[in-house]
Structures are given as C-alpha cells and as structure tokens.
Amino acid sequence: MSASSLVFPGHPELPLLQGWYPEGGDQLAQAWSDSGGAGMLRLPAFPDPEELRQRLRKFRQRTSGSFGLDIRGVLGPLRESLDVALQEGATFLLQG
C-alpha cells in the first residue's frame, strides 16, 4: 500500500491511497474522498459497464469529493467502461 497525491491544474493536491483493495473497498474510497482525498475505485479485470454505472451512481450519491477509477489489471474491453466513468462524473483514471 502506498500514499501519494494527485495534482489537477488549478486545484490543491489530493492525497491518494493506493494498492489496498479489501472487502468493502468502495466504503474505504468513500471515506477517503469525504476526508478530502481522492477516492479510488478499482475496476475489475472484466468490467461490466452497466454494473459500473450503478456502482458509480451509488458512490457519487454518497460523497461530494473527488473519485476515479484504477484501471490497472483490466483484461476485458475498456472503452465502454471509460465512457461510463466520464458520464457518471469520475474525475480521474489511474493506470499503474
């Protein structure tokens, strides 16, 4: 697990927690986002765009902070998932 920061032009740095995806990882990302960091949701290896849409809507309703997707390890089609992320308000993508 590592902590770093994201920098968006014209905005302060956002702390980012990376590399740990426990059961309930979305709740951890929400708490991180609510505390002023960047909430990061991990995309599964074979993403289902409709499932992702529901997950992002639920997440966005619960937080007013920044959030994005970790796309590392995706093996299936990615384009439709990226379109969903954009439509549902994800503020960043991370691929490491």
N, C-alpha and C positions, 0 to 999 in steps of 0.2 A: 504494500500500500504506500502511496506517496501523496504528498500535498504539494500543490503548485498554485499558479494563478493564471487566469485568463485575462487578456487585455483587449478591450474593444476601444477603438479610437473615440475620444471624447467622453469616456467613462472611466471611473476608477477601476483598479484591478479587482477581480473577483476571485476569492480563494476557491480552489478546486480540489476535491478529494477523489483520488483515482486509484483503481486497482483492487477494490474490495467489493464483492457483489454477494452479500449474504441474502438469505431468505428475507423478504421484506425490504429489499434494496430500494424500491421506489419510495418507501417511507423515509429511509435514510436520506435519499436525494431531496425529498421534500423538506425535511428538517434543515438540511444544508442550505437549500435555496431560501427558506424562510429566515435563516440567520444571516443572510447577506452574501452567501456564497453562490456558486453556480451548481445547481442540481444536475447531476448527470445520470441519465437512464441508459442502461445497456441494451443494445439491440440484440436479439437472439441470432444465432447462426443462420437460421432460415426464417426471416421475418414474414409475418402475415400482416399486410398493410391495414386491413380492417381492424384487426386486434390492436395494432399500434395506434390507430386513430382513436379507438375507445380509451386506451391507456393514457394517451397524451391529453385527451379532453378531461379525463378524471383528474390527472395530475395538475393540469392548468387551473381547474376549478378550486383546487386546494391550496394553491400558492400564488403569490403575486411576484415572486422572484424570478430570476433567470434560470432557464433549464435548457438542456440539449441532449444529444444522443452520442453515445460511444458506439461507433460502428466497427470497431476492431473485432475481427473474428467472423464477420458476416461472410457466409459461403453462398447463400442464395441470391436471388435478384435484389438489387438495392434501389434502383431508380424510383419505383413507386413508393417505397418507404421514405425516401428523401422528399418526394413531393408531399406526402402526408405530413412529415415533420414541418415543412415550410408552411403548409396550410394551417396547422394546429399551433403555430407560434413558437416552435423551438428556436432558440436564439443562437445556437452553435452546434457544430458537429465536431467530434473528436475522433481521430483515427491514429492510433499509436502502435 
